[in-house]
Amino acid sequence: MTARLPLDDVRVIDLTVARAGPTCVRQLADWGADVIRVEPPTDPAAPGSGAAPGVAGDGRHGPDFQHLHRNKRSLSLNLKAPGARDVLLHLVDTADVLIENMRPPVKSRLGFDFDTVHARNPRLVYGSISGFGQDGPYGDRGGVDQIAQGMGGLMSVTGLPGTGPTRVGIPVADLAAGLYLAVGVLVALHDRSRTGEGRWVQTSLLESMIAMMDFQAARWTIDHEVPAQAGNHHPMGVPMGCFASADGYINVGAASGRLLHNLCQVIGLPGIPADPRFDSAAKRSANRAELNALIAERLRTQTTAAWVEVLNQAGVPCGPVYRMDEVFADPQVEHLAMTEPVEHPALGRLEILRNAVRMTDAPATVRTPSPDVGAHTDEVLAELGYPQEEIDRLHSRGVI
């Protein structure tokens, strides 16, 4: 295992709030980028100052913030104070990437829009996430995950048929936007190595949500078919979905060919593949409810664990439906070691979800806990060449 990190020659300015932007930055931080998170200083007289806007739970020391902002340094900077913009621009001079997710008018008003920053440092890659795009009829609107889930079509295909729109249980539009932007930023960094020029990389919650609709969106754009809710069963492949067992639930994927034959043999319905009602994919789709009912009746006769054992032996993809505590008790999840430990100065040892990507000869993707506000302010300013007396002066004037 090498001590070198894949992105340890990249400096990132993190001007993000909420979840989509930090999700992008976290990808870069996990792989070693020197991420400097710029955030307002704590004001002891102001209730809630130093909290974490848009983060669920107990603020900075809660699990959400600790998960989102690991591997970063924190520079406290009051961007509305005189002189703060100069500090930010000095940081821009040393940076490779800047990520922000403010509404378009806000960054222009504060003086660090793309044109201004690009003129100052043409090599810098500037990444932006917005609710609906940087311009257009909704360009000035703020956006949040659930609104994007609704406008992107996800809520219309989620949930049991006839139950009305249903949100997904995770902030999928936020997460998708962050991941898409991270890919775009890495593409722009690669391109910069050839051209010497940084690009403005943009996505939005709405664009990312529509892209995540994938084949459901393609059903409309190509075949002009409007997808509907299909509940816990696959909207097109049959049988493929979630069924009750004797003691819980099991997901089964056996929509065709050998998998369907093996499923039916194991559960005691060997005649299904040749049955005239079900002997083609089109017929199985047309008679989905009847086929699913037959399979459901058989699967209710044994426990989830029993079915998982025999179906996997037969090569049929299947698995239990877990609560979160059961997820981390699963032997395969334990083998994958999905968490990595860090020591937080106030909270002690924390188990933080690692990056989902593995890489040969790479160090751990979780190395330091999420920082307190301004924990690295003096350190970063000293790196920028500020003498201690000037740092003290910026503190006294409330700039940092």
Phi, psi and omega in degrees: 000126183274151176279345181284139179256141187303329182246026186286359174257014182245127174255132183239130170266122182257106178248033187260160173226175177062232190233319186298310179298310178300330177295319176298310184297324180300323178300318181289320180295320182300327182263017166105359178299145175279094184266124176249109181274119180263122182213158184297145177295156175285131176249108183302336182276349184254116178302133178083356179295139182084003177285187185240095183301133176079006182254133183284157171090216190263046174065215189297329182265007177276165184298326183296309181296318181296326177288319187286326195242023177294162174066022181241164167250153182244126174247117178277127184209120177275097187295347179268353182275146176302132180094343182292323181297325178296320178297315181298319181291327173297323177292321177302323181301332185260358191262159175256332185219143169232129178242131178217154175222042176273161175296144185312316182294332186292313182292329176292319180295324180278350174084027173227043171290171185301313184300317180295313183291320181296322178295327181284316182222089184297342180276347186287134173271124186251115182251132183230135169240132176231177178288317190226004184118163184280348179208192183092179185302329183251013187301330182271355183281148169278153181224149175230166189306310187294327176297319178292323176302320179289312184286336179274355175099351185297317184293338180283342180248003183255138179106171180288145180306133176084001183266358182088170184300144183225130177283152174282151187283002173232161180281070191295326178292318176300311183295318180297316180299317179297318181290318178298318181294321179300318177298315180298320179295318179294323175298315181294323177295320177297317180296323180297328180297341179259328186255338185079003187242134175278159179239162171267114181257127186229144162210177180217163176301319183293312180299316182293323179294318178296318178297322179291343177291339165051240186294334177293322175291320181296330177300327178276311187294333182257312184258355183056040175256130179268111181295149179240175176295138177235008178064223183270009177253150181300138183292343184230322180276131181224129358272131176202110182172201187251130182231149175284140172252190179292337184224011181176227182221156178219136173266134181228135177236102183211062191280344185196167170056223184301322182297317179296315179302313182294319178302310184294326175296315185292320185270000175088028176233059188294341182276353185302310185300332181262355180298130181303339178283339190228015189273013172211160179299321180296318180291321178296323178293318180294328182249034184306311184299318181293316180295314180299324180295319178297316180293318181300320180299321180286319184291338179287353186274346180224167181287161177302314183299320180296315180294319180301321180295308187284326180290320177294324175299329179272002178080017180267119178301128180198167178185158179286165174254114189258152158281168183297324179294325178289328177305309187280353174267352182291136183297328178289322178294319176299319179296321181288344178051066186283358176237157174227141186274144169225159176255117177264136185299332180255330188259350181079210184287129178237139173262113185251137176302129178280169172298143184287347182265136173254154182211137180297143175056034179248141177292176178302146179273351173242115186237325181225150180286167176296134187279155169286163183303126173070016184300336184239018185302305183298321180298314181293317181295323177296321177297328179281356177098009179285128175289158185300324181295326178288323176298317178298321179295319178296323175298312185295331181270001177076016178284323179234000000 
